[in-house]
Amino acid sequence: MIQRYIWILLFIVTIIEAKDYSSYPQVVTFIDELVTKYKFDRSALKKEFTNVDYQQTALSFYNKSIKPLPKKCGPNSSSDICRAKGSWNRYSFKILKFTNVQKGKKYMQKHRKSLNRAYKKYGVPPEYITAIIGIESFYGKNKGRYPVFDTLTTLAFETNRRNDFFKDELREFLLMTKREGIDPKSFKGSYAGAMGLGQFMPSNYKKVAIDFDKDGKIDLNDPDDAIGSIAHYLKRSGWKRGQEVAIPVSFLGHRYKDKKTGYRYKYSQKELKKIRPKRITRYRGSVYLIKLDRGSYDELWFGTTNFYAITRYNHSDYYAMAVHQLAQKIMGRSVSQPNRGKKNMFGDTVIEYNELNDFLDSPMKKRKLIINL
C-alpha cells in the first residue's frame, strides 16, 4: 500500500512541477511587450512567471513526444462507450445519454428568463444555448481543473505545434485579468485554457463576451453572462433566427464517398442531385454535407448556415451535430425533425419554441421524450 502511494506521488510530480519561466528569453521579450504596449507592472509579471506549475498533461495534447495520455479505448476495453461501433456512436454516447438530456431540461427551466431574453435579442433558441453549456461544462458542474495561467504559459513557451496561438491567448488572458482586476492565478479551466460555463478561450472574452446581467462586469462562470455571451457568439458567427440547423438526407449505398464532406465544403442543393432530404424542408440555402460514421453505414445530413455557425464555436462536425441533437432531445423532439414542428414522421407530438413555457411548467412525468437509439 505504501509503495503504491509513493508511485502515485511520483507520477503526480512528473506531471506538475514548479518552473521558473522568468529568465526564458521568449518570456523576457513577452514581458517587455506587455510592459511597453499595455502598461503592465514588470515586477508583478516577473513574479507570476517565476513560479509556474508546469502542465505536462495539457502539453501532451499538443506535443506527441511528451508522455502521451492513456487511450480511452484499447483492444481490451470493455466499457459501453468502447464497445459502440462507429466514431459517431462513440463520440455521442455520453453527450446524448438520457440523464444528460434530463439535466438539460432542468437547467433550461432554472435559467428560463435569461434564455428567453437571449432568444429575443439574438434569435438563438434556449435549447441550443443549453446544449452548448451541457457539452462544454456539464451544465456548470465541470468547468475545468487546470490552472489557466500555468497552462497557457506551459503551452506558450514549451515546444508544441500551437506555440504562437497559445502565446496570443496568454496575452489576451493577462489583458483580461488586468481589465477586470482579477488575480491571474485564480482561474481554472480546460487543458487548452478555456474558461467558464461555455469554455471561452481568452481571445473570445474581448470579442464576444458580454455583461448580460448588467452588473458592471463580465463573469462567464455566471449563468446570465454565459448565456448571453454564447448567444452573442452564435449571432456574430452568422446564426439566423428561425432557420433549421440540420436536415437528414438519403443516398444510395451504405458508405458515402461521392463528394467531400464536412463544414469546410459548401454546396448548392442543385449540385447534390443524388441526395434527397428524408423529410419536408423549406430550407433552400447552401448546405454542408455532414457524414456520421454509424459503424456499418454512414448517416448523411445537410448542415445549414446555422450548423456552420455552431462550428465557429468549436471547429468540429461532430461537435455541431451533438449540439443539435442534444438540443432536440432537450425539447422532446426527434433528432431528425425540424427545430420547429408539431408532428414527426411517426405522428409523435413534438414541441415548438412558442410552447417552451408550457413545456417547462409541465410535470416531469407528463413530458414526452423522443429518444433515437
TIVEX-711479 format. One record per residue: residue in three letters; x negated, y negated, z of N, C-alpha, C in turn. Coordinates in steps of 0.001 Angstrom, whole numbers, padded with zeros to 6 digits, always signed. Atoms other than C-alpha are relative to their C-alpha. Layout:
BEGIN
ALAXYZXYZXYZ;...
//
This chain:
BEGIN
MET-000836+001213+000000+000000+000000+000000-000865-001255+000000;ILE+000904+001142-000065-002864-002370+000909-000718-000185-001327;GLN+000681+000093+001296-004695-001525-002331+000917-000594-001058;ARG-000958+000524+000969-001560-002259-004324+000184-001501+000189;TYR-000153+001427-000297-001157-005640-002583-001202-000788-000520;ILE+001217+000676+000465-004787-006557-003352-000007-000091-001519;TRP-000042-000010+001461-004324-005560-007013+000960-001069-000515;ILE-000978+001006+000406-001213-007745-007323-000555-001400+000205;LEU+000574+001308-000302-003027-010652-005666-001060-000376-001026;LEU+001036+000259+000997-005981-010332-008051+000608-000296-001356;PHE-000687+000224+001275-003594-010162-011018+000542-001425-000082;ILE-000554+001353-000034-001897-013395-009953-001108-001034-000152;VAL+001111+000949+000065-005251-015130-009510-000529-000125-001421;THR+000500+000074+001370-006278-014214-013067+000927-000816-000878;ILE-000956+000737+000824-003126-015881-014426+000067-001470+000397;ILE-000096+001383-000475-003037-019021-012254-001236-000317+000843;GLU+001158+000434-000757-006259-020673-011162-000186-001490-000213;ALA+000182+001450+000078-007098-024283-010426-001206-000325-000872;LYS+001089+000426+000867-009222-026023-013055-000087-001523+000026;ASP+000249+001435+000095-010781-029478-013290-000172-000358-001471;TYR+000050+000400+001408-009979-030864-016741-000523-001426-000185;SER+000301+001433+000092-011008-034434-015932-001304-000311-000728;SER+001284+000238+000664-014521-034012-017353-000046+000543-001431;TYR-000037-000475+001381-013451-032331-020602-000066-001211-000938;PRO+000084+001145+000926-014460-034677-023491+001348-000399-000603;GLN-001318+000301+000578-010996-034357-025059+000912-000687+001013;VAL-000842+000576-001050-009330-035202-021763-000453-001428+000310;VAL+000521+001350-000226-011598-038206-021212+000524-000949-001070;THR-000530+000801+001112-010577-039515-024644+001499-000227+000157;PHE-001449+000067-000203-006939-038757-023868+000338-001014+001093;ILE-000220+000950-001103-007117-040687-020571-000286-001420-000471;ASP+000339+001329+000532-008828-043613-022333+001150-000576-000822;GLU-001117+000435+000836-005955-043772-024824+001185-000447+000851;LEU-001140+000331-000854-003295-043755-022104-000234-001298+000775;VAL+000325+001218-000748-005070-046469-020147+000036-001224-000912;THR+000109+001136+000922-005740-048704-023169+001351-000369-000626;LYS-001249+000264+000729-002429-048324-025031+001213-000172+000900;TYR-001234-000068-000781+000053-047687-022254-000157-000469+001451;LYS+000220+000634-001311-001489-049342-019176+000135+000967+001180;PHE+000021-000948-001113-001843-046192-017060-001140-000348+000948;ASP+001067+000165-000980-003924-046255-013906-001024+001130-000192;ARG+001017-000999+000327-007200-044483-014730-000276+000955+001166;SER+000332-000849-001152-007968-043228-011226+001124+000980+000318;ALA-001148-000889-000265-004433-041811-010806+000038+001135-001017;LEU+000010-001038+001035-004660-039964-014131-001125+001005+000235;LYS+001131-000888-000229-008103-038590-013360+000278+000947+001160;LYS-000355-000843-001146-006817-037304-010039+000932+001130-000423;GLU-000941-001028+000470-003961-035466-011797-000729+001098-000768;PHE+000699-000977+000839-006344-033787-014267-001109+000745+000739;THR+001052-000654-000776-008816-032817-011541+000450+001337+000566;ASN-000512-001216-000640-006577-030131-010058+001216+000523-000765;VAL-001049-000539+000876-004589-028297-012742+000043+001515+000144;ASP-000159-001459-000035-003207-024794-012336+000023+000536-001426;TYR+000148-000582+001340-004403-023015-015484+001109+001030-000243;GLN-001172-000835+000259-001350-021354-017056-000295+001036-001091;GLN+000404-001025+000959-002668-018198-018683+001193+000654-000692;THR-001173-000647+000599+000737-016638-019217+000596-000867-001096;ALA-000523+000915+001024+002004-019708-021077-000917-000030-001211;LEU+000966+000066+001095-001185-019825-023149+000041+001248-000869;SER-000002-001262+000749-000829-016176-024165+001064+000022-001098;PHE-001010+000081+001047+002265-017100-026202-000561-000631-001268;TYR+000512+000783+001130+000131-019294-028473-001436+000336-000380;ASN+001352-000437+000321-003289-017629-028440-000063+001506+000198;LYS-000065-001455-000064-003377-013930-029271-001213+000632+000665;SER+001189-000559-000643-006869-013493-027842+000123+000008+001521;ILE-000262+000005-001440-005543-014264-024363+000743+001280+000349;LYS-000657-001227-000438-004380-011265-022374+001486-000046-000317;PRO-001406+000088+000456-001002-010513-024003+000996+000363+001084;LEU-001097-000353-000899+002292-010295-022214+000459+001419-000285;PRO-000513-001346+000266+003808-006835-021779+001176-000060-000975;LYS-001085-000039+000979+006113-005879-024623+001310+000345+000694;LYS-001310-000274-000598+009789-005883-023818+000465+001412-000304;CYS-000472-001320+000412+010441-002699-025748-001157+000818-000560;GLY+001040-000905+000462+007833+000050-026039+000616+001292-000520;PRO-000518-001263+000563+008117+003525-027586+000761+000846+001000;ASN-000669-000807-001023+009244+004998-024277+001044-000782+000790;SER-000973+000829-000715+011606+002194-023262+001374+000655-000033;SER-001310-000657-000087+014981+003432-022072+001134-000979+000302;SER-001054+000960-000318+016872+000190-021366+000987-000113-001155;ASP-001040+000135+001018+020101-000514-023227-000433-000933-001117;ILE+000397+000976+001012+018615-003532-024984-001039+000586-000952;CYS+001025-000609+000840+015679-001460-026268+000581+001100-000883;ARG-000630-001049+000798+017940+001323-027498+000868-000562-001114;ALA-000848+000610+001031+020013-001129-029538-000756-000037-001321;LYS+000624-000023+001325+019289-000726-033253+000275-001308-000726;GLY-000157+001239+000748+018701-003781-035362-000443-001204+000810;SER+000557+001143-000733+016931-007023-034434+001077-000940+000519;TRP-001074+000872-000495+020185-008996-034147+000658+000613+001230;ASN-000628-000657-001147+021713-006432-031800-000851-000152+001261;ARG+000881+000161-001161+018662-006646-029539-000034-001460+000451;TYR+000075+001426-000336+018477-010455-029711+001250-000457+000751;SER-001271+000509-000534+022148-010997-028896+000534+000812+001174;PHE-000526-000941-000989+022521-008155-026375+000393-000689+001301;LYS-000277+000643-001279+022265-010242-023203+000815-001284-000177;ILE-000662+001295+000210+023474-013527-024669+001509+000150-000097;LEU-001432-000163+000257+026873-012174-025700+000677+000977+000953;LYS-000619-000898-000976+027489-009952-022682+001251-000634+000610;PHE-001274+000463-000552+030953-010215-021134-000218-000914+001210;THR+000244+000817-001199+029545-011578-017854-000507-001386-000370;ASN+000509+001297+000451+027724-014349-019728+001127-000858-000568;VAL-001170+000702+000537+030936-015266-021529+000856-000547+001146;GLN-000807+000425-001143+032815-015419-018224-000630-001179+000737;LYS+000690+001121-000650+030179-017673-016683+000143-001266-000835;GLY-000197+001147+000884+030530-019929-019718+001372-000629+000178;LYS-001355+000515-000230+034267-020255-019141+000058-000817+001295;LYS-000007+000697-001292+033720-021213-015511-000774-001310-000076;TYR+000801+001223+000136+031025-023729-016438+000784-001065-000769;MET-000775+000939+000810+033271-025303-019050+001158-000583+000809;GLN-001080+000480-000852+036087-025557-016546-000514-001008+001029;LYS+000564+000863-001027+033871-027120-013899-000386-001375-000543;HIS+000514+001251+000565+032488-029788-016249+000864-000505-001155;ARG-000913+000314+001099+035536-030310-018439+000062-001484-000328;LYS-000121+001437+000262+035654-034095-018019-001159-000509-000832;SER+001176+000435+000766+032109-034671-019241-000017+000630-001388;LEU-000030-000680+001295+032518-032097-022016+001015-000643-000936;ASN-001018+000655+000828+035725-033732-023247-000451-001393-000431;ARG+000492+001340+000326+034109-037165-023108-001080+000078-001090;ALA+001031-000189+001019+031144-035890-025134+000621+000356-001344;TYR-000691-000342+001249+033522-034382-027697+000615-001240-000648;LYS-000628+001207+000546+035408-037645-028101-001024-000951-000600;LYS+001007+000945+000459+032198-039632-028527-000830+000535-001166;TYR+000936-000537+000989+030080-037277-030644+000594+001066-000918;GLY-000646-000969+000874+032516-034732-032121-000471+001433+000165;VAL+000490-001370-000227+030754-031658-030694+000916+000692+001001;PRO-000933-000676-000902+033263-029199-029178-000666+000481+001290;PRO+000550-000406-001301+032777-028334-025473-000630+001386+000010;GLU+000515-001367-000056+032232-024649-026144-001405+000114-000587;TYR+001339-000060+000592+029148-025329-028289-001043-000607+000943;ILE+000901+000579-000997+027549-027586-025682-000209+001001+001135;THR+000070-000988-001076+028356-024986-023021-000850+001195-000408;ALA+000771-001150+000473+026900-022168-025134-001496-000309-000004;ILE+001418+000376+000003+023611-024050-025555-000553-000004+001421;ILE+000444+000012-001396+023357-024632-021797-000086+001435+000536;GLY+000025-001394-000434+024184-020954-021231-001228+000738-000496;ILE+001155-000684+000573+021439-019745-023561-001304-000582+000534;GLU+001250+000661-000377+018829-022310-022556-000351+000173+001483;SER+000313-000029-001439+019146-022171-018768+000957+000854+000816;PHE-000990-000848-000673+021841-019598-017946+000907-000868+000873;TYR-000934+000932-000651+024212-022440-017042-000620-000672+001231;GLY+000703+000716-001064+021593-024111-014872-000664+000873+001037;LYS+000586-000900-000995+020506-021015-012923-001491+000241-000228;ASN+001412-000267+000298+017147-020686-014692-000544-001099-000915;LYS+000526+001138+000766+015604-023996-015767-001507+000090-000212;GLY+001424-000208+000207+012072-022608-015750-000772-000011+001298;ARG+000810-000120-001220+009385-021772-013220-001426-000502-000205;TYR+001359+000459+000292+006299-023200-014925-000152-001480+000345;PRO+000241+001425-000246+004816-026488-013635-000292-000710-001323;VAL+000054+000575+001344+005294-028741-016658-001331-000691-000284;PHE+001261+000702+000242+002206-030956-016232-001142+001001-000209;ASP+001064-001000+000116-000092-027955-015693+000123+000799-001292;THR-000238-000785+001216+001498-026030-018572-000388-000791-001241;LEU+000322+000806+001178+001251-028865-021085-001495-000324-000068;THR+001442+000250-000008-002319-029644-020001-000753+001228-000501;THR+000625-001246+000460-003312-025996-020480+000170+000165-001506;LEU-000281-000209+001422-001647-025839-023884-000597-001097-000881;ALA+000582+001100+000775-003039-029208-024984-001509+000148-000155;PHE+001462+000036+000008-006681-028544-024135-000698+001355+000031;GLU+000567-001338+000184-007180-024773-024202+000316+000444-001433;THR-000146-000344+001418-007657-023326-027704+001260+000817-000270;ASN-001175-000739+000475-004397-022259-029346+000477-000624-001303;ARG-000425+000411+001331-002529-022662-032619+000814-001292-000021;ARG-000836+001202-000016-000498-025692-031456-000556-001076+000939;ASN+000632+000984-000873-003004-027870-029603+000509-001418-000226;ASP-000408+001379+000304-002049-031088-031387+001434-000269+000440;PHE-001395+000135-000395+001652-030523-030798+000121-000194+001508;PHE-000123+000082-001457+001201-029972-027070-000708-001226+000579;LYS+000626+001239-000439-001139-032936-026744+000990-001157-000135;ASP-001041+001029+000190+001640-035119-028172+001082+000127+001066;GLU-001041-000214-001005+004144-033527-025798-000472-000422+001389;LEU+000561+000424-001295+001844-034112-022814+000022-001524+000107;ARG-000036+001465+000013+001537-037773-023795+001419-000511+000254;GLU-001395+000422-000174+005326-038114-024067+000500+000312+001410;PHE-000400-000372-001359+005789-036317-020753-000515-001028+001010;LEU+000574+000976-000926+003439-038700-018927+000646-001377-000172;LEU-000701+001267+000233+005102-041704-020561+001390+000027+000632;MET-001334-000138-000582+008496-040390-019452-000057-000124+001523;THR+000096+000059-001465+007379-039899-015839-000376-001406+000466;LYS+000357+001381-000335+005828-043388-015825+001214-000914-000107;ARG-001203+000811+000241+009009-044899-017248+001047+000221+001082;GLU-001029-000345-000980+011244-043084-014761-000509-000089+001445;GLY+000567+000099-001347+008852-043469-011803+000035+001300+000767;ILE-000077-001334-000606+008631-039725-011116-001381+000639+000012;ASP+001265-000710-000122+005692-037606-009946-000102+001070-001096;PRO+000134-001003+001075+004423-035575-012977-000078+001431+000512;LYS+000157-001367-000542+003684-032611-010707+001304+000572+000561;SER-001257-000453-000618+007310-032369-009577+000896+000782-000955;PHE-000875-000627+000989+008742-030909-012813-000344+001469-000202;LYS+000140-001401+000411+009305-027211-013537+000754+000188-001311;GLY-000647-000217+001287+010190-025913-016970-000398+001330-000606;SER+000292-001243+000716+009609-023240-019604-001497+000132-000262;TYR+001412-000227+000330+006306-021751-020788-000493-000957-001084;ALA+000390+000980+001017+006349-024418-023548+000114-001429+000517;GLY-000148+001337-000558+007049-027346-021223+001372-000602-000182;ALA-001376+000498+000150+010778-027633-021972+000664-000091+001370;MET-000552+000298-001332+012893-029012-019119+001520-000167-000017;GLY-001395+000331-000219+016394-029314-017747+000979+001067-000447;LEU-001062-000940+000366+019715-027611-018410-000033+000364-001470;GLY+000057-000247+001440+019258-027951-022151-001382+000269-000518;GLN+001384-000296+000356+015495-027315-022121-000522-000923-001104;PHE+000536+000989+000930+014443-030519-023883-001522-000071+000127;MET+001417+000318-000017+010822-030989-024874-000147-001491+000316;PRO+000164+001407-000400+009380-034289-023559+000239-001012-001116;SER-000179+000944+001108+009385-035926-027013+001469-000281-000284;ASN-001428+000192+000248+013149-035446-027181+000665-000894+001051;TYR-000567+000898-001012+013751-037392-023959+000151-001400-000575;LYS-000019+001361+000532+012860-040643-025686+000941-000119-001191;LYS-000764+000057+001245+014628-039772-028952+001506+000149+000225;VAL-001429-000333-000057+017958-038312-027867+000597+000120+001397;ALA-000563-000115-001359+018287-038019-024075+000692-001305+000382;ILE-000779+001190-000347+020919-040391-022698+000471+000052+001453;ASP-000558+000143-001348+022220-041647-019360+001520+000061-000124;PHE-001422-000175+000308+025696-040198-019865+000902-000336+001177;ASP-000827+000323-001169+026901-040774-016297-000199-001445+000466;LYS+000178+001448-000251+025691-044409-016338-000451-000307+001433;ASP+000506+000283-001347+023797-044181-013030-001361-000702-000032;GLY+001235+000760+000133+020778-046055-014399-001249+000824-000237;LYS+001163-000840+000273+018506-043054-015012+000421+001224-000812;ILE-000250-001208+000788+018207-040059-017312-000549+001198+000762;ASP+000394-001200-000741+018144-036732-015490+000651+001200-000669;LEU-000571-001123+000738+018574-033650-017666+000169+001252+000848;ASN-000439-001033-000947+018904-031473-014575+001405-000299+000497;ASP-001363+000405-000359+022155-033365-014026+000949+000422-001121;PRO-000898-000495+001048+025075-031722-015894+000554-001087-000916;ASP-000576+001062+000841+026590-035021-017100-001000-000492-001037;ASP+001021+000478+000933+023355-036308-018637-000380+001079-001010;ALA+000353-001104+000907+022548-032877-020091+001075+000199-001059;ILE-001117-000187+000937+025997-032521-021691+000001-001105-001057;GLY+000010+001109+000945+025889-035978-023248-001205+000030-000921;SER+001232-000021+000794+022301-035550-024426+000022+001104-001053;ILE-000108-001094+000980+022965-032188-026110+000942-000398-001132;ALA-000949+000450+001025+025989-033629-027917-000629-001073-000893;HIS+000696+001055+000740+023942-036684-028935-001053+000591-000931;TYR+001024-000687+000794+021130-034409-030171+000628+000610-001259;LEU-000644-000649+001137+023503-032404-032389+000577-001016-000983;LYS-000530+001056+000859+025193-035543-033702-001125-000620-000825;ARG+001148+000577+000702+021806-037032-034599-000567+000983-001034;SER+000516-001030+000906+020966-033737-036326+000949+000296-001152;GLY-000912-000149+001132+023947-034003-038683+001310+000689+000278;TRP-001271-000669-000333+026871-032440-036789+001181-000807-000514;LYS-001205+000624+000530+030219-033155-038480+001225+000449+000791;ARG-001201-000307-000778+033381-033354-036402+000992+000833-000821;GLY-001043-000812+000621+035913-030618-037262-000478+000966-001058;GLN+000516-000897+001035+033638-028731-039640-000305+001381+000572;GLU+000351-001356-000433+033170-024969-039464-001503+000119+000214;VAL+001417-000239-000278+029850-023547-038286-000538+001171-000814;ALA+000464-001191+000707+029576-020079-039818+001192+000783-000548;ILE-001077-000714+000689+031658-018000-042229-000518+001374-000412;PRO+000459-001335+000407+031303-014200-042596+000284+000241-001481;VAL-000164-000249+001437+030817-013084-046205-000317+001453-000315;SER+000228-001378+000433+030725-009820-048118-000906+000022-001224;PHE+000867-000205+001159+028227-008479-050667-000036+001499-000281;LEU+000068-001409+000362+027668-005192-052492-001244+000639+000609;GLY+001119-000721-000566+025481-002690-050683-000098-000153+001504;HIS+000217+000027-001446+024117-002280-047177-001093-000988+000408;ARG+001085+000928-000272+020984-004437-047393+000027-001128-001026;TYR-000054+001138+000916+020962-007930-048832-001413-000464-000349;LYS+001335+000394+000460+017896-008801-050970+000043-000952-001199;ASP-000106+000770+001245+019227-010905-053878-000648-001381+000093;LYS+000526+001356-000146+018306-014371-052561-000659-000174+001364;LYS+000655+000275-001268+016135-015836-049845+001026-000441+001032;THR-000948+000320-001073+017932-016138-046526-000670-000862+001071;GLY+000514+000809-001094+017574-018462-043561+000300-001476-000190;TYR-000367+001416+000009+018066-022115-042683-000887-000853-000904;ARG+000876+000769+000879+015201-023195-044961+000494-000039-001445;TYR-000441-000119+001388+017102-022257-048130+001482-000342-000125;LYS-001375+000491+000135+020222-024179-049136+000515+000289-001407;TYR-000624-000337+001281+022633-023145-051896+001362-000672-000121;SER-001405+000353+000237+025779-024438-053505+000764+001315-000068;GLN-000768-001245+000005+028568-021899-053199+000189+000541-001420;LYS-000131-000435+001400+028800-021797-057022-001177+000876-000422;GLU+001182-000819+000316+025299-020282-057102+000153+001430+000495;LEU-000089-001286-000693+026437-017350-054988+001261+000743-000443;LYS-001223-000579+000567+028998-015749-057289+000260+001426+000475;LYS-000174-001393-000435+028380-012224-055967+000369+000108+001471;ILE-000310+000008-001433+029144-013262-052409+001353-000658+000220;ARG-001347+000524-000233+032681-013836-051122+000268-000127+001498;PRO-000414+000108-001407+033979-015151-047792+000981+001106+000359;LYS-000899-001068-000445+035756-012486-045764+001341-000536+000489;ARG-001251+000614-000431+038469-014931-044763+000174-001327-000720;ILE-000293+001288+000626+040115-018102-045985-000804-001103+000682;THR+000735+001136-000540+037990-021199-045553+000192-001213-000897;ARG-000114+001244+000753+038349-024829-046576-001362-000651-000216;TYR+001330+000586+000127+034615-025443-046389-000523+000192-001423;ARG+000477-000042+001381+033210-026292-049846-001411-000553-000145;GLY+001329+000600+000066+029831-027755-048952-001105+001011-000246;SER+001167-000864+000160+026327-026371-049320-000082+000986+001167;VAL+000087-001033-001029+025529-023206-047380-001424+000549+000092;TYR+001241-000733-000241+022602-021310-045906+000390+001454+000190;LEU-000293-001420-000163+022575-017519-046199-000682+000511+001269;ILE+000518-000462-001290+022174-016086-042708+000178+001513+000079;LYS-000026-001470-000010+021267-012402-042506-000284+000523+001403;LEU+000150-000621-001309+021712-010395-039310-000277+001485-000187;ASP+000363-001420+000088+019975-007020-039041+000766+000772+001070;ARG-000823-000776-000928+022516-004656-037501-000446+001457+000123;GLY+000521-001362-000114+020342-001551-037684+000097+000740-001314;SER-000185-000778+001226+021778+000486-040525+000511-000849-001165;TYR-000495+000879+001063+023065-002515-042503-000269-001459+000360;ASP+000119+001440-000212+022801-006280-042931+001388-000629+000051;GLU-001229+000791-000077+025575-008632-041903-000349-001384-000532;LEU+000332+001250+000671+025702-011768-044040+001037-001075+000310;TRP-000857+001140-000312+027122-015209-043222-000403-001204-000838;PHE+000296+001348+000463+027400-018640-044759-000202-000874+001243;GLY+000184+001017-001027+025895-021205-042418+000297-001357-000605;THR-000359+001324+000504+027356-024683-042870-001025-001042+000451;THR+000905+001057-000463+025684-028036-042278+000034-000126+001526;ASN-000025-000026-001470+026831-027732-038643-000886+001115+000550;PHE+000925-001070-000387+024968-024425-038430-001429-000525-000076;TYR+001341+000560+000163+021894-026221-039742-000317-000980+001127;ALA+000216+000947-001099+022362-028926-037090-000451+000731+001266;ILE+000416-000773-001173+022049-026239-034393-001441+000470-000147;THR+001390-000426+000188+018791-025016-035961-000983-001142+000233;ARG+000887+001120-000343+017380-028518-035358-000288+000010+001495;TYR+000199-000131-001454+017779-027791-031650-001029+001090+000289;ASN+000954-001100-000100+015898-024507-031988-000111+000601-001398;HIS+000185-000378+001400+014409-023525-035346+000074+001513-000188;SER-000206-001446+000103+015880-020039-035494+001420+000287-000470;ASP-001326-000431+000479+018741-018484-037480+000747+000754+001097;TYR-000634-000808-001033+019406-016018-034676+000466-000868+001164;TYR-000403+000900-001083+019485-018775-032075+001298-000716-000353;ALA-001199+000739+000405+022038-020816-034025+001220+000914-000066;MET-001122-000931+000055+024188-017742-034640+000431+000430+001399;ALA-000338-000358-001381+024003-016802-030955+000806-001110+000663;VAL-000770+001136-000524+025194-020305-030015+001425+000047-000541;HIS-001328-000045+000618+028079-019999-032479+000853+001127+000589;GLN-000795-001144-000450+029175-016533-031366+000323-000094+001491;LEU-000308+000180-001419+028864-017300-027652+001090-001053+000174;ALA-001036+001043-000066+030924-020470-028169+001364+000567-000355;GLN-001267-000618+000403+033598-018477-029978+000560+000897+001102;LYS-000451-000914-001043+033747-015870-027243+000449-000750+001256;ILE-000402+000804-001156+033900-018502-024501+001424-000510-000181;MET-001346+000498+000290+037025-019838-026211+001005+001109-000272;GLY-000926-001108+000198+038513-016352-026591+000297+000301-001443;ARG-000203-000270+001426+038164-016265-030361-000849+001183-000442;SER+000873-000944+000679+036838-013526-032593-001162-000790-000597;VAL+001158+000735+000522+033314-014477-033686+000124-000270-001492;SER-000120+000164+001449+034379-014140-037329+001036-001042-000401;GLN-001064+000947+000305+037216-016649-037072-000513-001439-000066;PRO+000389+001413+000045+037117-020398-037773-000084-000576+001410;ASN+000053+000693-001284+036305-022800-034933+001402-000370+000452;ARG-001400+000298-000302+039993-023703-035163+000866+001012-000730;GLY-000886-000933+000662+042877-021407-035998+000884+000696+001005;LYS-000948-000595-000950+045882-019677-034474+000048+001524-000055;LYS-000065-001454+000116+045651-016122-035796-001273+000522-000648;ASN+001094-000626+000713+042798-013836-036663+000569+001084-000904;MET-000475-000959+001003+042949-011065-039254+000796+001147+000607;PHE-000746-001072-000649+044378-008655-036672+001275-000505+000657;GLY-001205+000556-000587+047111-011003-035590-000159-000458+001431;ASP+000233+000453-001370+045480-011868-032258+000051-001521+000059;THR-000036+001448-000184+046164-015337-030960-001365-000493+000462;VAL+001245+000629-000415+043056-017499-030738+000307-001442+000344;ILE-000292+001283-000632+042726-020877-029102-000637-001147-000747;GLU+000493+001182+000668+042362-024214-030839-000604-000960+001027;TYR+000605+000957-000927+040353-027083-029373+001063-000779+000768;ASN-000991+000816-000695+043515-029069-028572+000775+000789+001043;GLU-000594-000811-001057+044617-026166-026387-000982+000227+001155;LEU+001056-000229-000977+041434-026406-024301+000485-000162+001436;ASN-000409+000256-001379+043025-027906-021211+000919+001098+000531;ASP-000900-001072-000430+045832-025337-021076-000774+001302+000223;PHE+000795-001223-000107+043281-022573-021632-000773+000041+001312;LEU+000813+000030-001212+041064-023667-018783+000860+000029+001264;ASP-000882+000013-001160+044035-024143-016465+000653+001358+000253;SER-000708-001263-000138+045399-020656-017090-000754+000943+000933;PRO+000665-000973-000881+044704-017875-014545-000916+000908-000809;MET+000975-000818+000713+041677-015772-015481+000620+001290-000524;LYS-000560-001288+000411+043767-012616-015663+000907-000129-001217;LYS-000898+000177+001136+046050-014137-018319-000754-000368-001276;ARG+000729+000417+001185+043261-015214-020669-000315+001210-000863;LYS+000271-001092+000917+042904-013084-023729-001383-000178-000602;LEU+001332+000060+000589+039325-012329-024760-000041+000919-001185;ILE+000156-000831+001189+038473-011026-028202-001485+000285-000107;ILE+001415-000353-000045+035178-009177-027984-000335+000919-001163;ASN+000472-000859+001091+033412-007808-031073-001168+000835+000496;LEU+001077-000882-000451+031308-004798-030158-000858+000395-001178;
//
